[in-house]
Amino acid sequence: MAVQKIPTATADEQDIASKAQPALEVIASLVPWADKEERLLSLFRSIAVHAQKHEPNCTRYLIYVHPSTSPTSPSNTAGGPEIQGTRLQGSKINIVERYSTPDAIEEHMGSEPFRMLVQALGEEDLLSEDPGAMEESMVRCVGGFE
């Protein structure tokens, strides 16, 4: 097996990366049940409104929906209304967040809208996958532009 050398960044790429904000970014990915998609999006919209008004160190909160994934595969998971004996998955949802400090993330997770989301996830069978399968990643920007 040949070992590939990873190219080093060019001077322009290094300049772009050095200008990137030293922020903490979070990307969450989840898939609700089709019949629960609007409920979940409503919870995320409430969080976004709250963060914009009351969390100055939350500098980005974007909600993305992958419409090409809705509705996708049927599942035989029990609970909730059935569609011809199966439930359909909704669209994949990505949440992209940016915080200026680690304390800002803690503040965000302590907000009332976030606590309402956590409660709803625990009580309302919103996700078509095990909540533990929800992907959430802390990432660091190393290049690009806005």
JOWOUR-V311024 format. One record per backbone hydrogen bond with DSSP energy under -1.0 kcal/mol. CO is the residue of the C=O (numbers start at 0). NH is the residue of the N-H. If there is no record, write none. Layout:
BEGIN
co=CO nh=NH
co=CO nh=NH
END
This chain:
BEGIN
co=9 nh=13
co=10 nh=14
co=11 nh=15
co=12 nh=16
co=13 nh=17
co=14 nh=18
co=20 nh=22
co=23 nh=98
co=24 nh=138
co=25 nh=96
co=26 nh=136
co=27 nh=94
co=28 nh=134
co=29 nh=92
co=30 nh=127
co=31 nh=89
co=32 nh=35
co=35 nh=39
co=36 nh=40
co=37 nh=41
co=38 nh=42
co=39 nh=43
co=40 nh=44
co=41 nh=45
co=42 nh=46
co=43 nh=47
co=44 nh=48
co=45 nh=49
co=46 nh=50
co=47 nh=51
co=48 nh=52
co=49 nh=53
co=50 nh=54
co=54 nh=57
co=56 nh=99
co=59 nh=97
co=61 nh=95
co=63 nh=93
co=64 nh=66
co=65 nh=68
co=66 nh=69
co=72 nh=88
co=74 nh=86
co=82 nh=85
co=85 nh=82
co=86 nh=74
co=87 nh=33
co=88 nh=71
co=91 nh=65
co=92 nh=29
co=93 nh=63
co=94 nh=27
co=95 nh=61
co=96 nh=25
co=97 nh=58
co=97 nh=59
co=98 nh=23
co=100 nh=104
co=101 nh=105
co=102 nh=106
co=103 nh=107
co=104 nh=108
co=105 nh=109
co=107 nh=110
co=110 nh=114
co=111 nh=115
co=112 nh=116
co=113 nh=117
co=114 nh=118
co=115 nh=119
co=116 nh=120
co=117 nh=121
co=118 nh=122
co=119 nh=123
co=125 nh=32
co=129 nh=132
co=130 nh=133
co=134 nh=28
co=136 nh=26
co=138 nh=24
END
